[in-house]
Amino acid sequence: MNPLTVVLLPFLAYGLASHVLFEIRGRGLPQPSLPAAWIRALCAAILLFGIVRNLPFHPFTLLAPGAMLHP
């Protein structure tokens, strides 16, 4: 029930697949390198999303868990 998780799942799956392949064959998938600014921006976006989804007024209440299920 977390929309940000849905967006980040492919990246998590890639990292997990790389780790499994590394354990099996000693070599994982190619690891993309991100500039430090991108990593900081992603961390800031995750923190901001966590704060905004808990604000008690519209339209932010739509980000709360299960909010889209109850009209």
N, C-alpha and C positions, 0 to 999 in steps of 0.2 A: 504494500500500500504506500510505497514511497516512489514517486515519479523519478526522482534523481537516481534511484537504484536501477531503474529500467534503462536509463541512459548510460550508466556506468557498467552495467553487466557485461557488455562485449569486451571491455578492457580487462575486467576481472577474469573472464573466461580465457582470454589470450594469455594473461599472466599465469593462470593455473595450468593451461596446456603446455606452456613453455617449461614450467617447473616439472611437470610430469615427464615430458620428453627428456629433460636434463637428467632426471633420476634414472630413466630407462636406458638412454643411449649415450649419456654424458655430454649431450649438446642440446641446447634448447632452441627455441625460435629466435629469429633476429630481434634484438632489443632496441626499440627506437629510443633516441635520446631527445629529451625535451629541455628547452632552456629553463633556467631556474625561475624566470618570470612566469612562465606558463604553469609551472608546478605551484607557485605561490598563488596565482590567479585561480587555479582549480581548488586549492585549499580554502581560499576566501569565498568562492562560490558555494562550496559545501557548507561552510559556516553560515553564510548569509541565508542560504536556503533553510537551514535548520532554525534560524531565528524567524524568518519571514513566515514559514508555515505555521508557526505558533501564535501569530498575531490574531487577535479575536475579532477582526472585521473584514468585510468583503473587499476585495476578491481573494484575500490571503487565506480565508477559511476554506477555500476550494482546494488548497494544497494539503490540508490536514488529512490524516489517515481516514479513509472511508467517506470523506465529504462528498465525493462525486456519486456515491452509491445511494445517498439519501437526499432527494430533491427538496 
